[in-house]
Amino acid sequence: MITPQSIWYSVQRQIRTLILICLFPLIPQVYAFQSEHPLSGRRIAPVMGVGGADWLDRSEREAEENPEGALEAIGIKPGMVVADVGAGTGYISLRLAKRVGPSGKVYAEDVQPEMLRRLRQNAAEAKLNNIQTVLGGEADPKLPANTLDVIMLVDVYHEFSQPQKMLRKMRESLKADGRLVLLEYRKEDPSIPIRPEHKMSVQEVKLEVEAEGFHLDQVLETLPRQHILILTKAKLN
């Protein structure tokens, strides 16, 4: 016997089923993001949005980070093909473009379209035409395979929500002798005025990055506040 109550229960079941069907495609995305790294237990920092773009271009940054000194120490040369992952407004990308020159190329990657728009504007004003912007994803920077001499991660690796997947994809994009270079504020130094989740220790980088097929080849401590961590591709078994 069909009653108003049974009809109501049937409608409720159909509504719940419809809600689950609509939400199901979103479930993998929700669980894909990590709050901490499974190996080190490091808390993953939130991504800086476009509202923080002015901070990226602050006048004090040159004294605090010495970007030209960093690129000199890393050995960025004319003719190189390099990537700036998490490029933001292009603070490092523009410097890379000047150093690699017309015979080189810079892939400037970011996950935020507005950051890339500002980067293109800054590159145009600087009359640099050897920069190609790339809209990447949270798990894939979408860089060309076996192409890059150097991938730069300047104050950005600690914000990767899916660091293992990003590292594997970046490894594929490096040439056989390519280098992955991280600049990270020194977590070992509590006097550096940056929130702890936006710093990294050498030990954390070694543990996390070497697990994805890299070898920590060199650590340079020539900058005022940051480690320069240079990694090469390890041989996979």
C-alpha positions, 0 to 999 in steps of 0.5 A: 500500500502506497502512503504519503509517508512511503512516498516521502521516504522514496523522494528522500532516498532519490535526493540523497542519491542525486547529491552523492552522484553530484559530489562523487567527482569532487571526492578524489580532488579533496583527498588528493591534497595533503596537509603534511608530508608523509615522510617528514611530517612537515606541515605543507604551507598554503599557496600565496594568492595573487593578493600577495603579489606585491610582497613578491616584488617588494624592494627589500627582497634583493637585500634579503635574498640576493637573487643575482648572487643565487643565479650566479652561484647556481651557474645560469648561463647563456643558451640554457633552457630553464624553468621557474616553477611557481613563478608568480609575477616573474621576479626570478623568471625575468632575471633568468631570461636575461641570463640565458639570453636570446639563445636560451629559453625560460618556462615560467610556470604557475597555477594561478592565471592572474599571476601569469598575466602579470608576469607576461606584462612584466616581461613585455615591459622589460622587452624579454621575448624568451619567456613562455608562460605555462599554466600548471596543475597541483600535481603536474607543472606541465613542462616538456619532457627531457628538455630542461637544464635547470628547474628553479623552485624559489621559496615554493616547494614547501607550498606544493600540495602534492609534492611527490607527484610534482617531483616525479613530473619535474624529474621527467622534464629534466635532461639526463644531466639536468638539475633541480634547484630549491631556494628555501628559507633556513628552518634551522635558523629561528632568527629568520622572520618567516613563519615556520611552515614557509621554511625548510631544513636541509634534512627535510629536503634530502628526505622528501626529494631524494625519495622521488628519484633525486640526489642532493648533490650540493648545499650552498650557504652563500645567501643571507637567509636561504639554502641553495639546494642543488639536486641531480637525477639519481639512477633508478633501480 
